[in-house]
Amino acid sequence: MLERFDALEVTECATRLKTLVNAAAVSRSEGLTPAEAASRLAEHGPNALPAPKERPEIVKFLCKILDPFLAMLLGAAILSLIPWMAGVGTNVIDLYLAGVLGLVVIINAAIDYAQEASSSALMRKLADMLPRGALVRRNGESVTVPAPELVPGDIVLLATGDTVPADVRVIESTGLQIEAASITGESAPYEASTDACDVADITDARNVAFSSSHVVDGRGVGLVTATGPDTLIGRLAVLSAGPRPTSTLNKETNRFVKVIAVTAIVLAVTFFIVGLVQGREPFNLFITACITLIVASVPQGLPATVTSALSVAAGRMKRANVLVKRLDAVETLGAVTVVCSDKTGTLTTNNMTVRSIFFAGQPVAGGTRLFADKPKTERVQGVDVPVPVWRPEVGNCLGADSAAAADAKPASEDSDSAADGAAPAAAPAEDEGGAAARPATDALRRTMLAPLRVPEAAAGQLRASAMEISRSASGSVRRAHTLHAVRDWYAAVCEPALLVALVCNAASAERAMPVSALTDRTDAAMLKRASSMPREVASPRAASDEEADDGKVWRAVSAMPTHKAKVDDITVSVAPQERTNVAPPAANGNASDMALLRFCSTLADAQAVRDTFATMAEVPFSSARKWAAVVVAAPEWERASMNSSADPDPRPIVHVLVKGAPEKVQDMCDTQLDRNADGALVSREMDGLHKAHAARAYKAYAAEGQRVLGLAMASCRVPSDATSQQVQALVNAAVAAPGGLSGLTFLGLVSLVDPPKASTAGTIAAARSAGVRVFMVTGDHALTAGAIGREIGLIRGETRADVALARGAAVTDIPWSNEEVTSAVVRGSELDHFTDEDWTAVLQKPEVVFARTTPEHKAEIARRLRDLQNIVAMTGDGTNDAPAMRAADIGVAMGRPDASDVAREAADVVLLDDNLASVVAGVAEGRVLFANLRKTIAYTLGHLLPEIAAVVLNLTAGLPLGLAPLQVLSVDLGTELLPAMSFAFEAPEDAVMEVPPRGPDDHLIDTGIMAYSYAFVGLLESLACIGAYAWVFADAGLSLGSIVGKSEFYFEPGAPILYTDAGVPLSGEEQQDILWRARAAWHLNLIVAQLFHLIACKTTVSSALRAAVDLSKFNLVAAAGGLLAVALVVVFVYVPEMQPIMTTRGVPLLMITPALAAGVLILGLSELYKWRLASRVRTAKED
């Protein structure tokens, strides 16, 4: 277990680690002595990951040869050598057969070896993440030591560009920014703090830096708390080093090989005993009977066929943005029963967006207030200038009249800004599924939670204005028009709240985004619209709903399921919103500020607005303050409307804009923006009623898992000759004063959310209809995870919190096994206390969200699910996800650039688009593959019995061998190979995602396939081949009865004279010619019958004949395979140069009549069976 130092103060950490730390000057601390460092190095070992156990490459290759499929072929090759080595017979065909089989084994093994993702490669990836050296304080001096020599208690000096060499507790930070994407998967850096913290998951601690993370800015000092395998990445390495679970395909092939081996051995032993009873010599009998039967029973072409089918499926999946690293992972995906998905970036866009605005005491929904007030204008220098809708009365919030203010200490010196922006300080208590305090009325809640939308008419005006600006040729004209557009937006569109959101904002655009660049088209590459606004249409609604000012009713329409939420004992239904996309500007900064910047940029030229309201001073966000502020100069045209005509004051007016945690912002406000009876904006005293009203709005947003920011502003005057430095001093003084910054007007709230991807809800619904459960496994808060789960339809049923609320009981009083609890939202802290019964109860539920989970939790979830006979897919993007991906049946890594290389190394497949929909597409592809593999096996096994029958007749009746060994090889690895491969290209015949996953008893090969292949198809084809074989001998005047027992001494050059039934003598050469024609007939009939079988195997339920003539399902590869099979058998039988090699002679085409009859029977009886099966399926569906 990782020892936790994040909850301890710096002095406590130093005491526990027995290190001398100078609290007054940490970077000049004594640190360890060389003797202490050496002692600890001997105790704890080197600061390095355990070296992987490497196997020689030749051993890895040999292990591939011992794969069950290939071992089966290798065994057949070795057995084929025995007759040649023993000198039984003079034919070298057995040697050729062994050579070909050996070559097939080597080629397949080489392919598997090249595609193997070994655990040693993963360990090397982990090791490569560690630095080679570190700057430490030892014996009062700063020295560089090799990273492996670091020990717990060392004091490490960190600077921009460094890789953190071990797990450290930050004990000094000067703007120290740490990026730990390689570990956590979160690309945003965090600013390190020295304060003790209390978090459930250590990866959420901001006072620690993990080994292999990077310093992207600032400098700091860290106290080493763990090294080598004891670090977080070391523990992940140990957890990731275990063997992968055996893939479902490997399990099936193992089973298949056992079935084939048992069948072959039973046949060999049976006929060996028959031969002994007949009095045949045991050794020769073993060589000819046992070995020949075993070789004939092995489908030599099947490994290549299966590999090709996997490769084809993998190629299709790549086109669907799923990169397959291990071919057998394709089939495993098809068997998946549970997908454990991360939230951020997989289910959601990983792009914070503005969701709602609560302004002037009212929620802004559907644009009814945002554009309600037509701006008033006045003529200024020949230009219509909008008069601001509202501005605060000019006050003295900065204490500008105080002469001592300029000497105040800067407030920014102790800033420890968090990467998260201004997150709320006191969020409502979390509950499962997002249950928390609720607003007073249904109408208020519906309006409050409706995502922000810009009406099309207003957006069109903005675009038209932008086009007019773009057409302006003169730079001065362009600037004037731009300013005019800014003023329109500022006065009529944004309102004061959005001015604060844009200007009190630390994010910066990476590229210019003028209004003229706005478009309704989606940026297909990466950019998503920041506000995730719903399409809205006019729609009837209840009388209790509030109407827009223009008399139109706007309502979000969604096909997604609603869910119930309870606020202040009022239950309402909230429908998730559909979203459209508009390209925002790319931005740099924390997630909240970037979201606000992108949103405002969809309305106007953000940079022009910022230039208009020039920043004079600022207070950066601090995790202690939980708010940020800027002071901007009011533009001249605005000051004109704000100055009193009776008492004009020449001093400049500045606006103080504040953004942060709602309760913190409210504490700085004396007034709140509201509307009077006429709808005009007015300031009212901030009393308890107004405060409670805003608090209800805040809690409603927070209950939906949204991040909420409070907005406020004030206006005041500064000295006429005040510089930016002097204004900054005034701000610092106001912040440092006993009461802090005050005298502001509370404008409202803006809520942010990382919205679900547009495809997520549909993807989860598709997975559910396919019998695949989707679990969310995230490190995020339960409140946020539960809300997102509700919105995307992952959580639909009653959670423990819902049941407890209905019963008026405590949540802990409701057991997980309660039948009313159909959905679960489980925190990692709860998992730590789970019993086996709790695990079973939760993991059997259809809808589960795991929140605040650690890497150990994720791996345990995967293992527990597998113990319950589930096939588990686990997604991840960070190094901390590697153990869970290795523990699952199939690991799914994200392909985005900021995803960890280690995660991709540990994964079996990589999502190139980071989309859960691609996983579900992979499941569908895997199911199609499984169905097609069953068709392939059924087709391939169909020709084995005719091959075995030729050997059996030879052994039991002494009839000449109907198929020579080289003919058998030509069938398995020649004529039958491409037709068997063609099933990989068969389209699915049914809606594969409308049936449950296959059960544990559904195998690639089962008694049904064995009976079909041997007792039905194999028997009919064998009878056809034997019939054609007998026909040839009958044509030559020989009945089968007359040649029983003649195979050992006849039918070869120099054999004794053999008399026909009519007494005609046949020389050895003539006997051989007859036998070769009989073999040709057997060969021809086998191939022709298999052509019919090829058509029959196209489907398993629907009509194969209908599918064969359906051009939309035409399989070009199957057609080519059939033609190639015919061409090859014609060459083998009728080309004179091939006849001596294949031991064949040309025969009349009339002799394929038995195969035609057998083929018609195979196809006809199969169609009858499928018709009856389809009828039963239709009846079952109707019932």
Buried (B, 14 or more C-beta within 10 A) or exposed (E): EBEEBBBBBBEEBBEBBEBBBBEEEBBBBBBBEEEBBEEBBEEBBBBBBBEBEEEEEEEBBEBBBEBBBBBBBBBBBEBBBBBBEBEBEEBEBBBBBBBBBBEBBBBBBEBBBEBBBBBBEBBBBBBEBBBEBBBBBBBEEEEEBBBBBBBBBBBBBBEEEBBBBBBBBBBBBEBBBBBBBBBBBBBBBBBBBBBBBEBBBBBBBBBBBBBBBBBBBBBBBBBBBBBBBBBBBBBBBBBBBEEBBEBBBBBBBBBBBEBBBEBBBEBBEBBBEBBBEEEBEEEBBBBBBBBBBBBBBBBBBBBBBBBBBBBBBBEBBBEBBBBBBBBBBBBBBBBBBBBBBBBBBBBBBBBBBBBBBBBBBBBBBBBBBBBBBEBBBEEEEEBEBBBBBBBBEBBEBBBBEBEEBBEBEBBBEEBBBBBBBBBBBEBBEBBBBBBBBBBBBBBBBBBBBBBBBBBEEBBEBBBEBBEBBEEBEEEEEBEBBBBBBBBBBBBBBBBBBBBBBBBBBBBBBEEEBBBBBBEEEBBEEEBBBBBBBBEBEEEEEEEEBBEBEEEEBBBBEBEBBBBEBBBEEBEBEBBBBBBBBBBBBBBEBBBBBBBBBBBBBBBBBBBBBBEBBBBBBBBBBBBEBBBBBBBBBBBEBBBBBBBEEEEEEEBBBBBBBBBBBBBBBBBBBBBBBBBEEEEEBEBBEBEEEBBEBBBBBBBBBBBBBBBBBBBBBBBBBBBEEBEBEBBBBBBBBBBBBEEBBBBBBBBBBBBBBBBBBBBBBBBBBBBBEBBBBBBBBBBBBBBBBBBBBBBBBBBBBBBBBBBBBEEEEEBEEBEBEBEEBBBBBBBBBBBEEBEEEBBBBBBBBBBBBBBBBBBBBBBBBBBBBBEEEBBBBBBBBBBBBBBBBBBBBBBBBBBBEBBBBBBBBBBBBBBBBBBBBBBBBBBBBBBBBBBBBBBBBBBBBBBBBBBBBBBBBBBBBBBBBBBBBBBBBBBBBBBBBBBBBBBBBBEBBBEBBEEEBBEEEEBBBBEEBBEBBBEBBBBBBBBBBBBBBBBBBEBBBBEBEEBEEBBEEBBBEEBEEBEBEEEEEBBBEBBBBBBBBBBBBBBBBBBBBBBBBBBBBBBBBBBBBEBBEEEEBEBEBBBEBBEBBBEBBBBBBBEEEBBEBBBBBBBEEEBBBBBBBBBEBBBEBBBEBBEEEBEEEEEEEEE
